[in-house]
Amino acid sequence: MIVAFSTSSPLASVAVLDNEGGVLASAEEWAPMAASGTCLTLLKGLVQHLDVDIKSAELFLSDLGPGSFTGVKVGITLAKTLAFAQGKQVGGAQSFDLIDPQGVVVLPSKRGEWFVRELGKEPHRQTELPPTPFSGYGGDLENPTYPRAERFAQLVKGIRRSRPEDLLPEYLIEPSISVPKKPYSTPGQKG
């Protein structure tokens, strides 16, 4: 059994796959800024529905991004924690592939920019949407397509497995977080 998470977008999703990548069950919920609790609730419901024990999972997969900085970390942390606790392996895929592994995909970046992945090319940022047909989400796109954990089914055979501590996000750009104006104090220091 394989457990997969996608949390890089506002749509949190979880899938339970068989070892060959067949989808046994999946669930999703709109959960901006609430992916961790939502994914755990969805996973609990899926394992109860399938009448399986999470301990029978052999592999834990996560959406590696790009996407929401915190959202990406949530999915990776869930996969790593569950795998580490059970001595299992992890793997991941970019959110582009969890939208459409064979086509042009766009994802929102920041300040009106887009991440664009065209087949055979490295993902890049640009200000305009591509002129060719594409899938994706963000901005005012009609008919958005979000990354979904069940799409790991198409990718599972090609996913590189690793130890939980080796699974890392693929942000493509530095996170836009603020730096404290006053450094944090360290133990033994006043202030």
Helices and strands as residue ranges (DSSP letters): E 2-6, E 11-17, E 23-30, H 35-50, G 54-56, E 59-63, H 69-86, E 89-93, E 105-108, E 114-117, E 124-126, E 135-136, G 149-154, G 156-158, G 164-166
